[in-house]
Amino acid sequence: MSKHDITYFTDVSLLTCVVQTGLRDEVLKAARDAGAATGAISHSARGIGVRERLGLLGVAVETQKDVINILISTEQTDLVFDSVFKAAGLDTPGRGFIYVTPLEKASTYLPESVRERIKKGG
């Protein structure tokens, strides 16, 4: 194959988790333990509503957040989603949120040996 051949992945989703600063490592570990084999991208972000309160509970919402993006195979989506949700404590008000975006296609460099193994089905 020439160096311009592209291998497309069409069975992937993007899991995005926005959590309180300091929970990044827990989220990444939970995703890895659940089988997310690809790397993750994380960065810090700042939201709007600096002094807003969350609902009737009166819980102050921290404005500084960590945003974690993880590419996962569509067959792993539910398992990784559930694991990350629990690890980040997203069942607690103000802790953050999580969502999954289906991707039409994705691509990265794959060594020739990996491409051959994929072609052979294993």
N, C-alpha and C positions, 0 to 999 in steps of 0.2 A: 504494500500500500504506500502511496505517496504520503508525504508529511502533511498534506492538505486534506486527507480523508477525515471525515467526521463520524464519530460513533454517537448516535443519539440514544438517549434513555427516554422512554415514553411512559414508563410506569412509576413515576416519582411524584412526590408531593413535597411542598415546603411547609414545615411546621415552624410557626413563629410563636415565641413565648415572651411576653413582656412582664418582668418581675421586679420586685424591689431590689435595689442595689445590694449585692452581697449573696444573692441566691444563685448566681450564675453557675458556680461549680456544682451545686446540688442538682441543678437542672441538667447540666451536661453529663454528670455521672448517671443520673436516672435514664437519660436517653441512651447512653452507651450500654448500660446494663440491660436495657430492653431490646437491644439488638441494632440500634442505629449505628451502622458501620462507617458512614461517611463523616467527614469533618463538619464542624459547625463554625458559623460566623457569629461573633457577638460584639456588641458595642453598647456604649452608654448613650442614653437619650434623656431628654427633659421634656416633660409634658406640659400642657397648659392647665390653667385652673390651680395656680400655686396654693392658694389658701382655701380651696373648695373643701367642702365636707361631703362625705359619701352617705347619702340617704338620711334616714331617720336615726341611724345608729350613731351619727356624729363622729365617725372615725376619720381622722385627718389622713389625707392621701399624700404620700411622699411623692415629690415631683421628679426626683432623679430615679431613673429606672435602668435596668439592663435589658437589652433586646437580644434574644438568641434565635438564630435562623439555622434550621437543620434540614438537609435534604434526606428524605426517607423513601423507601419503596412503598408503594401504595398498599401492599399486603401487610406492612408493619405499622401502618398509620394508627390504628386503634390502640395497639399495645403501647407504642411509644407515647401517644397522646395521653393515655391514662396514667402511665408511669410519671411523666413530667408533671401532669396536673397534681398528682398526689405529692410528689417531691417538693414542688414549689408552694404547696399549701394554698392552692387557688380556690379552695372552698371557704376561705376566710376573706371577708370584705377588705378591699384595698390592697390585696397582695399582688394583683396583676391579672392578666388574661392570656389566653392561648387560642390559636386558630390554625387551621390547615388550609392551604391553597393548592388545588391540583395544578400541576404544571403540564403544559402541552408537550414540551420536550426540554431536555437539558443535555449538556455535553461537557466532557473534559478529556484530557489526554489519557489514553489507555495504551500501555505497552503492547507490543505485538503478541507476546505470549498470552496475555489476558484476552485479547481479541480472539485469538485462535481457540482458547478454552471456551469462550462464549459461543463461538460458531459450532463447536462440537457438542454443546448442550451441557457442559459441566464445568 
